[in-house]
Amino acid sequence: MTTDPIVDEVRKAGDAYFKKFNYDLKAAFEDMRHRTEQSGRKVVSLPPRPAKPRPSRTIKHRPTEAA
């Protein structure tokens, strides 16, 4: 299996970031939220889209022939 240097770099950066918070997801996401608020950029929240109905998975049977 070959390794992608870009993927390795991204994983290394993510690991270093989360290591700062002792891998505590809640603390890391709070930091991300704080950074987002401090950035001054407009944050857009879109409403969830309704789920699309899934196609029926019924099996169609052929009519049986009379013997």
KACORPE-V894262 format. One record per pair of residues at least 6 apart in sequence whose ideal C-beta (glycine too) atoms are under 8 Angstrom apart, sorted by sequence separation. I is the first residue (numbers start at 1). J is the second residue. If there is no record, write none. Layout:
i = (I & I)
j = (J & J)
This chain:
i = (21 & 18 & 21 & 36 & 20 & 18 & 21 & 17)
j = (27 & 25 & 28 & 43 & 28 & 28 & 31 & 28)
